[in-house]
Amino acid sequence: MHKPELARLQQVNDRRLYANLCHQFRRLMPRDEARACARALAALIDGLWLRGALTLEGLDSDEARRLARDYLDRLLDTRDTLSPS
């Protein structure tokens, strides 16, 4: 993030991830809720990447995918229970 050309690429990547997540969530929920869910899932993805980068053994990609999917399932399950029937 300290080199302008790399910071620019990171910003592009961040925006693309957020836009793609928003687009997919938008298929299931209103825009504001989709944006909030996209921010939350993007933060989880960033956190998994960071945890993997900070540990000596690195990132277990299968475990990271499982954690992200579990979070997504809970997020959508919670949303379903909060939605009016």
FENFEN-V449069 format. One record per residue. RES is the residue in three letters. PSI is psi in radians with two decimals (* if undefined). Layout:
# FENFEN-V449069
res:RES psi:PSI
res:RES psi:PSI
This chain:
# FENFEN-V449069
res:MET psi:-0.16
res:HIS psi:-0.20
res:LYS psi:2.14
res:PRO psi:-0.73
res:GLU psi:-0.61
res:LEU psi:-0.63
res:ALA psi:-0.71
res:ARG psi:-0.77
res:LEU psi:-0.68
res:GLN psi:-0.70
res:GLN psi:-0.71
res:VAL psi:-0.78
res:ASN psi:-0.77
res:ASP psi:-0.80
res:ARG psi:-0.68
res:ARG psi:-0.78
res:LEU psi:-0.87
res:TYR psi:-0.79
res:ALA psi:-0.74
res:ASN psi:-0.75
res:LEU psi:-0.78
res:CYS psi:-0.79
res:HIS psi:-0.80
res:GLN psi:-0.76
res:PHE psi:-0.58
res:ARG psi:-0.43
res:ARG psi:-0.31
res:LEU psi:-0.29
res:MET psi:2.93
res:PRO psi:2.77
res:ARG psi:-0.86
res:ASP psi:-0.71
res:GLU psi:-0.69
res:ALA psi:-0.73
res:ARG psi:-0.74
res:ALA psi:-0.76
res:CYS psi:-0.67
res:ALA psi:-0.74
res:ARG psi:-0.75
res:ALA psi:-0.81
res:LEU psi:-0.66
res:ALA psi:-0.69
res:ALA psi:-0.71
res:LEU psi:-0.79
res:ILE psi:-0.80
res:ASP psi:-0.73
res:GLY psi:-0.72
res:LEU psi:-0.76
res:TRP psi:-0.79
res:LEU psi:-0.80
res:ARG psi:-0.75
res:GLY psi:-0.66
res:ALA psi:-0.46
res:LEU psi:-0.17
res:THR psi:2.57
res:LEU psi:-0.66
res:GLU psi:-0.16
res:GLY psi:-2.90
res:LEU psi:2.21
res:ASP psi:1.79
res:SER psi:-0.59
res:ASP psi:-0.75
res:GLU psi:-0.71
res:ALA psi:-0.77
res:ARG psi:-0.72
res:ARG psi:-0.79
res:LEU psi:-0.76
res:ALA psi:-0.74
res:ARG psi:-0.72
res:ASP psi:-0.76
res:TYR psi:-0.79
res:LEU psi:-0.75
res:ASP psi:-0.78
res:ARG psi:-0.72
res:LEU psi:-0.82
res:LEU psi:-0.63
res:ASP psi:-0.77
res:THR psi:-0.74
res:ARG psi:-0.73
res:ASP psi:-0.65
res:THR psi:-0.39
res:LEU psi:-0.35
res:SER psi:2.47
res:PRO psi:2.50
res:SER psi:*
